[in-house]
Amino acid sequence: MRKIISENSASLVLRGIAVILMIIPVFYTAAHVSSIPQYKRTLIYIVLAVLAEVLTVVFAQKSWNDYIHVAGSALMAFAFASFANGGVLSVADYVAGINLFGDASQVPAIMTYGVMLLCGVILSIIDCFIYKDIPKEKEK
């Protein structure tokens, strides 16, 4: 296990930062699930993405680990898209200067957490490209 961590230290750092950036918005989305129903999907995607990223570390030597790695990045992208879908009405109210469809006072929080999710997605995609090949079970 120590050899795997040393070979993939940059990948683990990027993956760790991406997971942290995905976990931070969970508190905001969980608090606003009752008013924005799309955030239920966002929470599910975030939980599945974090689980997939943890599984990539646990099953690092399996031959099918690359598929889990890509699935984690895709789930992070789905979480960002779902979060953006839930906050678009509040942003529209903020831009129009009205308070009709969403809550215009939530726009700074929506933008902050949206940027965190987007950065997590970008780091996860970069991690997919720099992920080093480690000896798999079949290759041993």
Beta strands, then each sheet from edge to edge (+ up, - down):
end
